[in-house]
Amino acid sequence: MPLYRGFSSQEELDLEYCPEARLGDPNAFDKIIAQRAALSETAKAELTSRRADIHYGQTLLERMDFYPAKPNGPVMVFIHGGYWFDARLKKENYIWVAKGLTDAGVNVFIIDYQVCPVVTIDEITRQCRAAVAHIYRNAEQFEVDPNRIHVTGNSAGGHLTAMVALTDWVGNYGLPWDTIKSGYPISGLYDLEPFRWTWLQPKIQFTADEIRRNSPMFLVRENLPPLFVSWGADESPEFWRQSQEFGAAWTAKGNSVVFHPQDGCNHSSAISGFSDAKSSLCSLIVEHMERS
């Protein structure tokens, strides 16, 4: 009996869903974290108008940093990855993400959230949605345009970006149905079922019900915001498949999708373009935001 689709063993699934395993270096992820910490320190020195540790909820990790670029300008909310469990990854590791976007005139919020198994995936999704609602309701205080809020994120943050785009803003928050104008999930996970059978399960402890409630692939409906779905062309076949099938599900309900596999990029480098306003990734995203 296969565990998931055609995969019959945990080892097969781990190779697909453990990006570090494809880099050929057991210390690769630690090196990436160190490199990004250095990038963030450099960006922090340049982004002097940063407002740190804004609380959007009641718990200590419901915080976000704000990087203003242009009064009453558009907003991008960035949700970092870490496979829903890695407490080493925080908003401070991603300050560099704000550099390219703010240089392009986009106001940026980078959010933190509590991770599994301290909380469930349901709670992580709720926290990310609460952050967007807080930004919308306090747009005047932040001097940003509440009618131009967009969201992006990578890996687990790509999944959470999709879940934010699926939010029932009217029914659950009393906000406009189109609170999110567009979404940019990068290297995301949209069907969570395979993770029950991988190295991740002891760390994330997903239940079957949680997987059903939090798999964007199967929650798509009509009248959702346009998406720009991206991933690294050097990623595993499963990351390719998940992105392509999720986008197909989005369009099957009459919604808009742009696909953007990035040549020469892997799971980690697929967001590197955010550091430079002139990069292909950053330029394409800003253009898409302007059309949305």
C-alpha positions in Angstrom: 0.0 0.0 0.0 1.4 3.4 -0.9 1.6 6.0 1.9 0.7 8.9 -0.4 0.1 8.9 -4.2 2.8 6.6 -5.6 5.2 6.9 -2.6 5.6 3.7 -0.6 8.1 4.7 2.0 9.0 7.6 4.3 12.4 7.8 2.7 10.9 8.5 -0.7 8.7 11.2 0.7 11.5 12.7 2.8 13.6 13.2 -0.3 10.8 15.1 -1.9 9.9 17.2 1.1 13.2 17.8 2.9 14.8 20.6 0.8 18.1 20.4 2.6 18.5 16.8 1.6 18.7 17.9 -2.0 21.5 20.3 -1.4 24.1 17.6 -0.7 25.4 19.3 2.5 24.1 18.3 5.9 25.0 21.8 7.2 23.5 23.7 4.3 20.5 25.0 6.2 22.6 26.3 9.1 24.8 28.1 6.6 21.7 29.6 4.9 20.4 30.9 8.3 23.8 32.4 9.1 24.0 34.1 5.7 20.5 35.6 6.0 21.3 36.8 9.5 24.2 38.7 8.0 22.0 40.1 5.2 19.4 41.2 7.8 22.0 43.1 9.9 23.0 45.0 6.7 19.4 45.7 5.8 18.6 46.8 9.3 21.3 49.5 9.1 19.8 50.8 5.9 16.1 50.5 6.8 16.3 53.1 9.6 12.5 53.8 9.8 11.7 50.3 10.9 9.1 49.9 13.6 9.7 46.7 15.5 7.6 44.4 17.6 4.1 45.7 16.8 1.6 43.4 18.6 -1.3 42.3 16.5 -2.6 39.8 19.1 -2.4 38.8 22.7 0.4 36.3 22.8 4.1 37.3 22.8 4.9 35.9 19.4 2.0 37.7 17.7 4.3 40.5 16.6 5.3 42.1 13.4 7.8 44.7 12.1 6.8 47.5 9.8 9.0 49.0 7.1 7.4 52.1 5.6 8.2 53.2 2.1 5.5 55.5 0.9 2.7 57.2 2.7 -0.7 55.8 1.7 1.1 53.4 -0.6 0.5 49.7 -1.1 1.3 47.0 1.5 3.0 43.7 1.3 2.7 41.3 4.2 5.5 38.7 4.4 5.0 35.4 6.2 8.3 33.5 6.7 8.8 29.7 6.4 10.2 27.1 8.7 7.9 24.1 8.1 5.5 25.4 10.8 7.9 24.3 13.6 11.3 25.8 13.3 11.5 28.4 16.1 15.0 29.5 14.9 13.3 31.4 12.0 11.8 34.7 13.1 11.0 38.0 11.5 14.4 39.3 12.4 15.9 36.7 10.0 14.0 38.3 7.1 14.7 42.0 7.4 16.4 41.8 4.0 13.2 40.9 2.4 11.9 44.4 2.9 14.8 46.0 1.1 13.8 45.4 -2.5 10.1 46.0 -1.9 10.5 49.3 0.0 13.0 50.5 -2.6 10.1 49.9 -5.1 7.7 52.0 -3.0 5.9 49.1 -1.2 5.3 49.3 2.5 6.2 46.0 4.1 5.1 44.1 7.2 7.0 41.0 8.3 5.1 38.9 10.8 6.0 36.4 13.5 3.7 33.5 14.7 3.9 30.7 17.3 5.0 27.3 15.9 4.0 23.7 16.2 3.7 21.7 18.3 3.2 24.5 20.9 0.2 25.5 18.9 -1.7 23.8 16.1 -1.7 24.6 12.4 -5.2 26.0 12.9 -3.8 28.5 15.4 -0.9 29.5 13.1 -3.4 30.2 10.3 -5.6 32.2 12.6 -2.6 34.3 13.8 -1.6 35.2 10.2 -5.1 36.2 9.3 -5.3 38.3 12.5 -2.2 40.1 11.5 -3.7 41.1 8.2 -6.9 42.2 9.9 -4.9 44.3 12.3 -3.1 46.1 9.5 -6.4 46.8 7.7 -8.0 48.2 10.8 -5.0 50.3 11.7 -4.1 51.5 8.2 -4.5 55.1 9.1 -2.1 54.8 12.0 0.4 53.1 9.7 -0.2 55.6 6.9 -0.8 52.9 4.4 -3.6 52.2 1.9 -6.0 49.6 3.4 -7.4 49.0 -0.1 -4.0 47.8 -1.4 -3.0 45.0 0.9 -1.1 42.0 -0.6 0.5 38.9 1.0 3.5 36.8 0.3 5.6 34.1 2.0 7.9 31.2 1.3 7.7 27.4 2.1 5.3 27.1 5.1 4.8 30.9 4.6 3.7 30.1 1.0 1.1 27.7 2.5 0.0 30.4 5.0 -0.2 33.0 2.2 -2.7 30.7 0.4 -4.7 30.3 3.6 -4.8 34.0 4.1 -6.0 34.4 0.5 -8.8 31.9 1.2 -10.1 33.8 4.3 -13.7 34.6 4.6 -13.1 38.2 5.6 -16.7 39.2 5.7 -18.0 36.3 7.7 -15.1 36.0 10.2 -13.8 39.5 10.5 -16.4 41.9 9.3 -14.0 43.3 6.6 -14.4 43.6 2.9 -14.5 40.3 1.0 -11.5 41.5 -1.0 -9.3 42.7 1.9 -6.4 40.9 0.2 -5.9 42.2 -3.3 -3.4 39.5 -4.5 -1.2 36.8 -3.1 2.3 35.6 -3.9 2.9 32.1 -2.5 6.5 31.0 -3.1 7.6 27.3 -2.8 4.4 26.6 -0.9 2.7 23.5 0.3 -0.9 23.2 -0.6 -1.8 19.6 0.2 -0.6 18.7 3.7 -1.5 15.0 3.6 2.1 13.8 2.8 3.6 15.4 5.9 1.9 12.8 8.1 4.3 10.2 6.6 7.5 12.2 6.7 10.3 13.2 9.1 8.2 16.3 10.0 5.3 14.6 11.7 6.8 14.3 15.2 7.6 18.0 15.0 4.2 19.3 13.6 1.8 16.6 14.9 -0.9 17.2 12.3 -4.2 15.4 12.7 -6.3 14.3 9.8 -8.9 17.0 10.6 -6.3 19.7 10.7 -5.0 18.6 7.4 -8.4 18.8 5.8 -9.0 22.3 7.3 -5.6 23.6 6.2 -4.9 22.2 2.8 -5.5 25.1 0.4 -5.6 22.7 -2.6 -9.1 21.5 -1.6 -10.5 24.7 -0.2 -10.6 26.9 -3.4 -13.9 28.7 -4.2 -15.0 31.4 -6.6 -14.2 35.1 -6.2 -10.8 34.8 -4.7 -7.8 37.2 -5.2 -5.4 36.8 -8.1 -2.3 34.8 -7.3 1.3 34.8 -8.5 2.5 31.2 -7.7 6.3 30.8 -7.8 8.9 28.2 -6.9 12.4 27.3 -7.7 13.0 25.3 -10.9 15.6 23.2 -9.1 13.1 22.0 -6.5 11.8 18.5 -6.2 9.1 17.1 -8.5 6.6 17.2 -5.6 7.1 21.0 -5.1 6.5 21.4 -8.8 3.4 19.3 -8.7 1.9 21.0 -5.6 2.4 24.5 -7.1 1.0 23.5 -10.5 -2.0 21.6 -9.2 -2.9 24.3 -6.6 -2.8 26.9 -9.4 -5.0 24.7 -11.6 -7.5 24.4 -8.7 -7.5 28.2 -8.3 -8.2 28.8 -12.0 -10.8 26.0 -12.2 -13.0 28.1 -10.0 -12.6 31.1 -12.3 -9.8 32.8 -10.3 -6.6 34.3 -11.8 -3.1 32.7 -11.5 0.3 33.6 -12.9 2.9 30.7 -12.7 6.5 31.7 -12.3 9.1 28.9 -11.9 12.4 30.5 -11.3 15.3 29.2 -13.3 18.4 28.3 -11.3 16.7 28.6 -7.9 16.2 26.0 -5.2 13.8 26.0 -2.2 16.0 28.5 -0.3 17.0 30.8 -3.0 13.6 31.2 -4.5 13.0 34.3 -2.3 16.4 35.9 -2.8 15.1 38.4 -5.3 13.3 40.3 -2.6 16.6 41.8 -1.6 16.8 43.8 -4.8 14.1 46.0 -6.4 15.6 45.4 -9.8 15.6 41.6 -9.6 13.3 39.7 -11.9 11.2 38.3 -8.9 10.7 41.7 -7.2 10.0 43.5 -10.5 7.4 41.0 -11.6 5.7 41.0 -8.2 5.5 44.8 -8.1 4.1 44.9 -11.6 1.5 42.2 -10.7 0.5 44.2 -7.6 -0.1 47.3 -9.7 -2.4 45.3 -12.0 -4.4 43.7 -9.1 
